[in-house]
Amino acid sequence: MNNIIFSIIIPYKGRFGFVKEAIYSVLNQVGVKKKNFEILAIEDPGGEKETEQKLKKVFPDVRYLDNEDNEGPGGTRNTGLKYAKGGYVVFLDSDDQLNKNYLNLMQKALEETKDAGGVICLSGKVFEKGFPLKEKLLRLALSYLQDTGFMLGYIFNKGNLYTSSFYLSQLSHMMFKKSVIGQDRFNYDYRKGGEDWDFNYRILEKAPIKIIPQRLILFRYSWGSSTYTPENLKSKWNSYILLISRLPRAVKKTIFAKLLMIYIKLFGK
């Protein structure tokens, strides 16, 4: 008999210490029995096998899978979806940490709104040592705008995320009904940037995503990541532009889409 209610999919690439903290944050959940959730840890292509070996010594009950698509975080998450047994799916970044009430409160919110396809919460922020002040201020400003967008949806859109604000949502902050995900998978066209935005948009087209105005996850910013190299940043902005170009005309006309275009025009250089 399958007792698993939640499937927590964790893509990782090295950084054993961060991954360990992320897994502990799942194991320390309250109001949820351990037999009711599974953790699927999947290493991104190019990762170090020694990280998996270290994790297995600390967490022997975690399911360790290989990325079958050999395509970055999206391929890792697709692999996780293939093997996930739970009715609720969480995509947890390896350097983030869940509040101890995350699973319990997110599930309750989903059960209260039967037509919802997912639920999203707010987050606390932590910047690793060495993060440049200018970049830190920019991300704090963007975080403020993100929270404002959430609250607008919470107050004026029946407690739900506006479909056109899909880019405000981050996967680690969300829980999805697997039945609503269905056969949707992460699109490799946006593997350099916007893969999660595209996925969220497709879910929002099918069902509402409910907002919980509580900070139930700790989101970590780490400088020195390959994400911030000039080459990868250029690829990211180009990927965002491709994603926007494929949006329906009606979505492009919304205030949220226009704000995204302004953001890319100002910073996407």
NORJO-V905723 format. One record per helix or strand of 3 or more residues. SS is the DSSP state (a for helix, b for strand). FROM is the first residue (numbers start at 1). TO is the last residue. If there is no record, write none. Layout:
BEGIN
SS;FROM;TO
SS;FROM;TO
END
This chain:
BEGIN
b;6;12
a;16;27
a;34;36
b;37;43
a;49;58
b;63;66
a;72;83
b;88;91
a;102;112
b;118;127
a;133;156
a;163;168
a;171;173
b;174;177
a;178;181
a;188;190
a;195;206
b;209;221
a;226;228
a;230;245
a;249;252
a;255;267
END
